[in-house]
Amino acid sequence: MATERRYQREITTGRGTLPVTILLCLILWSIHFKSFSYFASFAIYALVGYLLIELNTTFSIIRTRTTMPVALYWLIMAICLFFHPFNWVNITPLAFIIAIFQLFITYERKNSTKFIFNTFFIISAGSIAFPPLLYLIIPFFIGMKMFRSLTRKTFFVAILGLLFPYWFLFCYAFLTDQLNVFKASIHSLYNFSPIIYSGIHIEILAAVGIITFFSLIGTIHYLMVSYQDKTQTRIYYSFFILLEVCIYILGTLQPQHLYPLLLMQTIIMSILVSHLIVLSRTRFSSIMLIATFIILTVWALFEIWMLSFNS
């Protein structure tokens, strides 16, 4: 048992974890690197990973020095080969984590209007690439209440932040005589498609199943041990779980959006699972760490096999 804990501590908090992760990710990306546009996706995911490190460092999300959240996130982004081709919705996780970062700064802050504006401006700007991102303003408003930053002033500042990107989009569409671009963006917010799962690719379904499995275990574990964290950290995790619930509700009702929703859920899942395998020193956490490696390995082999099968 002591040996297991030593290896677990070395992997979760050691300095060698991140370099090994980067090497594995580069290998996986090289397998499916077809054009320069793939580099744009790579750069976005790399920046999201860096922001995960900053999020943990700034707000002590996990109360020890660790690179496990970014390691898990990068590995999953590398394993999911269908995430590699660049698409404008790939910007969604970047907007998502920046908005979370800005909102976290407002926790019990006296003057938080600038950060509230930034939060909702970023969500609105990201929604131009993925319009359903605007639905997440509901949990973000709830988050403002949780962080004690919701006042009459910050509410109207948030609305102003939401309107700004669409005001610029309207001006651009008007000046270039492309009003259809603006209309299409607005129309997509209330145009609900039928709930159909039959057309979803098997690779995405596999990703949904694995990420949901990890998310469920990480969430249940945190709810069981949340009393060990200080109040501020518990509020942060409560917000993560709220976002997680909203993402899964949206994915259930609109399965055609599973691709961008997975990009966001992977961020939350990486944090929740890392909390389990980094801070817990039980036999279950050791088994979970080993199971994580096995699942990720099998998943990577499955994705490579599917790539060769479809080529």
N, C-alpha and C positions, 0 to 999 in steps of 0.2 A: 504493500500500500504506500509506503514511504517513497519507493522508487517511482510508482505511478504519479504521485504528486509532484515529485521533482521534475519528471519529464513534462508533466502538464504545465508547471510553472515556467519551465524553460521555453516551451513552445509559445505559450500565451504572452509572456512578458520579456522573452529573450530578444536580443538584437538581431539574431539571424533570421527571424520569421519573415520580416518584410523583404530582405534581399532575395530569399528563396521564392517568395510569392511573386516578386517582380520577374524573376527568371522564368517561372512556370507560365506566367501570363504572356510574356513575350513569345514563348514557344507556341502557346495556343493561338495567339493572334497571327503568328507567321503562317500557320496552317491554312488560314482562311483570309489572308490579306490580298485582295484582288485589285484594288485601285487606291489612288491617293485619297479618295473620299473616306476610306476606312480610317485614315489617320485622324480625321475630324472626330469620329466617334471615340477613337482611342484617347484623344486629347480631352474630350468632355468627361469621360469616365475617370481619367487620371486626375482631373481637377476636382471632381466629386469626391474621390478618395482622399485627396489632400484636405478638402473641407471637412471630411469626417474626422480626420486627425485634429484639425483646429477646433471642431465642435467638442470633442472629448477633452482637449487641453483647456479650452476656455471655460467650459461649464462643468467639468469633472463628471461627465456622464457615467463613466466607469472609474471608480475611485482608486485607480492605480495606473501607472504608465503601461500602455499596451498599444499594439498596432493591429490587434485582431479584427476590429470592425472593418478597417480598410483592406486587410488581407482577405477576409471573407467576401467583401464587396467586389474587389478586383478579380478574385478567382471566379466568382459566378458570372461576372461580365465577360470574362475570357472564355469560360466554358460554354456559355450560351452564344453559339456562333451566329444565330439569327439577330443578335444585338449588334453585330459588327458593321454591317453596311450602314452608311450614314443616312439618316432620315431626320427631318426637322423635329419630330417628336422626341428624338434623342436628347434634345435640349431640356426636356421636362425634368429629369432628376437634378440637373444643375439649378434650375429655377426653384425647385422644391427644397433643396437643402439650403440654398441661400436665404429663402424666405423663412425657414425654420430658424436659422442662425440669427437673423434680424429680430424675429419675434422673441427668442430666448433672451436677448439683450434687454428687453423691456420688463423683465421680472422685477416687480416692486420698484421700478425706476420712476422718479418724480416727473422728469421731462422725457417722455418717450415718443413724442409725435414724429420725430424724424425717422425713427426705426419702424414705427407703425406704417408710415407712408412708404418706406422702402419695402417692407414686407408685402403689402398689397399691390404695390407697383410691380414688383417682381412676379407675383402670382399672375397678375393681369397680362404682363408682357409674355410670360410663358404660355398663357392660354391662347395666344395668337397662333402658336405652333400646335398646341393641343387644347382646344376650347373647353373640354370637360374639366380641365384643371380649375376652372372657376367654381366648380361645385365645392371645392375644398375650402372656399372662403367661410363656409359655415363652421367647420371645426376650428379654423383660424380665429374666428370671432369668439368662439367658446374658449380658445386658448388665451385670448386677451383677457377674458374674465378670470381664467385660472391664474394668470400671471399678475392679476390686479392692475392691469394697464388699460382697462376698458372704461372710458369716460365719454361724456357727450362730445368733447373735443376730439379725442382720438378716433371715435366712431366716424365722424365726418371726414377726418384726415384719411382714414382707411378707404372711405368711399371715393375720395378725391384720387387716391393712389390707384384705385381700380379703374377709374375713368380715363386717366391720363394716356395709357397706351392706346386705347381705342379711339381717343380723340386724335392722336397722331395718325393712327391707321385710317381714320375717316378723312383727314386732311390729305393724306397721300393718295387715297383712292379718288377723292374729289379732284385733286389737281392733275392726276394722270388719267382722268376719265375712266377709272376702273372700279366703279362703285359696287360691282358684283363681288369683288374681293371682300369688301366690308360686309355686304349682305350675307355672303356665304359664311363668314365667321360668326355673325350673330345668329343666323339660321341654325347652325350646328348645335347651339346651346339648348334648343328646345325641340330638335328633331330627333326623337327617340326611335331607334331601330327595334325590330322584333327581337325577343330573347331567343337566339339560335346559337347552339354550341357545335353544330355538326361541321361547320366550315373551318374550325380552328385546327391548325397544324399540330401534329403529335408532339413536335419539339416544344411548342408553347404549352401544351397540356402537361407535359412532363415537368417543365419549369414551374408551372402553377402548383402542381402536386408537391414538389420538393420544397419550394419556398414556403408554401402553406404549412407543410410539416414542421419545418424549422421555426416558422413564426409562431405556430401554436405552442410548441414546446417552450420557446423563449418567453412567450407571453405568460403562460401558466406558471413557469418557474418564477418570473419576476413578481407576479401577484402573490406568490407564496412567501417571498423573501424581501418584499419591498420595505418592510419595517426596519431593515438594516440600514437603509439609506436615509439621509437627512431630508427634511421636508421639501426643500427646493428641488432636489434630484427626483423625488417621488412625483412632483408635479410635472417635471420634464417627461418622465416615463408615462405618466397618465396621458399626456398630450400625444406621445408616440402611439400609444394603444388606441386612442381616439382616432387618430389619422388612419391607423391600420384598419379599424372597423369600417370607416368611411370608404376606404379604398376597396375593401372586399365587397361592400354593399354595391358600390358602383360597378365593380367587375361582374357581380352576379346579375345585375339588371341590364348591363350593357357589355356583354362579353366581347364585342368587337374591339373594345378598348383595352383588352388584357395586356397587349404589348407595352404601351406606355405606363400602365398601372403597375406592371411587374418592375419596371425601371425604378419606380418610387418605392414600392414595397420592399425591394431588396435592400434599400438603405436602412429601413426600420428593422427588418429582420436581422441584418448584420449586427446592429447595436444590441438587440435583445438576446441573440444567441451568444454574442461576445460577453455580455454580462454574466451569462450562465457559466461558460467554460473558463472565464478569467477569474471570477471572484469566488466561485464555489469550489470547494476542495473535498467533494464527496466522491464516492464510487460512481454515482450516476453521472457526475460531470466528466469523470475520466472516460466512462463508456461513451458519453455523448461526444467527446472530442475525437475518439477513435472512429465512432460511427460517422461523424462529419467528414473525416478524411476518406473513409470508404465510399460514402455516398457521392462525394465530389469526384472521386476517381472514376467510379462506375458511370456517373453522369457525363464526365468528359469523354470517356470511351464511347458512350452511346451517341453523343453529338458528332464525334469524328466518324463513327460508323454510318450515321445518317447522312453525313456530308458525302462520304464515298458512295453510298447507296444511291443518292440523288444525282450524283455527277455522271 
